[in-house]
Amino acid sequence: MSEASREGRIGIMRSKLFVPADRPVLFSKALASTTDAICFDLEDSVLPAQKAQARSHLGEFLASEFDTRKVILIRVNHVGSAYFVEDLSAAVWPSVT
């Protein structure tokens, strides 16, 4: 991801594409789309049995070198859920930790 995107330069968000985080084949397709924002979903679109794998896929993707001007969002599970802390851990870019 470009440094400009990591610095929080957010433009107009006219459209947002939700991508289930357990479907990594869709990640590059989402980046190539014309949408302004991509929301990687760890919540409703991912079955409980697939949540750990979805976090792993998302973490690998976020750690990879990609360049985009799209707003990147991550939908995590509810703060009171058993998944919340692990979702947050997956959502943090390696360069931030």
Contacts in CASP RR format, 6 or more apart in sequence:
PFRMAT RR
TARGET T0000
AUTHOR 0000-0000-0000
METHOD contacts of the structure
MODEL  1
MSEASREGRIGIMRSKLFVPADRPVLFSKALASTTDAICFDLEDSVLPAQ
KAQARSHLGEFLASEFDTRKVILIRVNHVGSAYFVEDLSAAVWPSVT
1 62 0 8 1.000
1 65 0 8 1.000
1 66 0 8 1.000
1 67 0 8 1.000
1 68 0 8 1.000
1 72 0 8 1.000
1 93 0 8 1.000
2 67 0 8 1.000
2 68 0 8 1.000
2 69 0 8 1.000
4 69 0 8 1.000
5 67 0 8 1.000
5 68 0 8 1.000
5 69 0 8 1.000
5 70 0 8 1.000
5 72 0 8 1.000
6 93 0 8 1.000
6 95 0 8 1.000
10 71 0 8 1.000
11 36 0 8 1.000
11 71 0 8 1.000
12 36 0 8 1.000
13 36 0 8 1.000
13 37 0 8 1.000
13 71 0 8 1.000
14 36 0 8 1.000
15 34 0 8 1.000
15 35 0 8 1.000
15 36 0 8 1.000
15 37 0 8 1.000
16 35 0 8 1.000
16 36 0 8 1.000
16 37 0 8 1.000
16 38 0 8 1.000
16 39 0 8 1.000
16 71 0 8 1.000
16 73 0 8 1.000
17 30 0 8 1.000
17 33 0 8 1.000
17 35 0 8 1.000
17 37 0 8 1.000
17 38 0 8 1.000
17 39 0 8 1.000
18 39 0 8 1.000
18 41 0 8 1.000
18 45 0 8 1.000
18 75 0 8 1.000
19 26 0 8 1.000
19 27 0 8 1.000
19 30 0 8 1.000
19 38 0 8 1.000
19 39 0 8 1.000
19 40 0 8 1.000
19 41 0 8 1.000
20 26 0 8 1.000
20 41 0 8 1.000
20 45 0 8 1.000
20 46 0 8 1.000
20 54 0 8 1.000
21 40 0 8 1.000
21 41 0 8 1.000
21 42 0 8 1.000
21 45 0 8 1.000
21 46 0 8 1.000
21 54 0 8 1.000
21 55 0 8 1.000
21 57 0 8 1.000
21 58 0 8 1.000
21 74 0 8 1.000
22 45 0 8 1.000
22 46 0 8 1.000
22 47 0 8 1.000
22 50 0 8 1.000
22 51 0 8 1.000
22 53 0 8 1.000
22 54 0 8 1.000
22 57 0 8 1.000
23 57 0 8 1.000
24 57 0 8 1.000
24 60 0 8 1.000
24 61 0 8 1.000
27 40 0 8 1.000
27 57 0 8 1.000
27 61 0 8 1.000
30 38 0 8 1.000
31 38 0 8 1.000
31 66 0 8 1.000
31 68 0 8 1.000
31 70 0 8 1.000
35 70 0 8 1.000
36 70 0 8 1.000
36 71 0 8 1.000
37 70 0 8 1.000
37 71 0 8 1.000
37 72 0 8 1.000
37 73 0 8 1.000
38 70 0 8 1.000
38 71 0 8 1.000
38 72 0 8 1.000
38 73 0 8 1.000
39 73 0 8 1.000
39 74 0 8 1.000
39 75 0 8 1.000
40 58 0 8 1.000
40 61 0 8 1.000
40 72 0 8 1.000
40 73 0 8 1.000
40 74 0 8 1.000
40 75 0 8 1.000
41 75 0 8 1.000
42 51 0 8 1.000
42 54 0 8 1.000
42 55 0 8 1.000
42 58 0 8 1.000
42 74 0 8 1.000
42 75 0 8 1.000
42 76 0 8 1.000
42 77 0 8 1.000
42 83 0 8 1.000
42 87 0 8 1.000
42 90 0 8 1.000
42 91 0 8 1.000
43 75 0 8 1.000
43 76 0 8 1.000
43 77 0 8 1.000
43 78 0 8 1.000
46 54 0 8 1.000
51 77 0 8 1.000
51 83 0 8 1.000
51 86 0 8 1.000
51 87 0 8 1.000
52 86 0 8 1.000
55 86 0 8 1.000
55 87 0 8 1.000
55 89 0 8 1.000
55 90 0 8 1.000
56 90 0 8 1.000
58 74 0 8 1.000
58 90 0 8 1.000
58 91 0 8 1.000
59 90 0 8 1.000
59 91 0 8 1.000
62 72 0 8 1.000
62 90 0 8 1.000
62 91 0 8 1.000
62 93 0 8 1.000
62 94 0 8 1.000
63 93 0 8 1.000
63 94 0 8 1.000
74 87 0 8 1.000
74 90 0 8 1.000
74 91 0 8 1.000
76 83 0 8 1.000
76 84 0 8 1.000
76 87 0 8 1.000
76 88 0 8 1.000
76 91 0 8 1.000
77 83 0 8 1.000
77 84 0 8 1.000
77 87 0 8 1.000
78 84 0 8 1.000
END
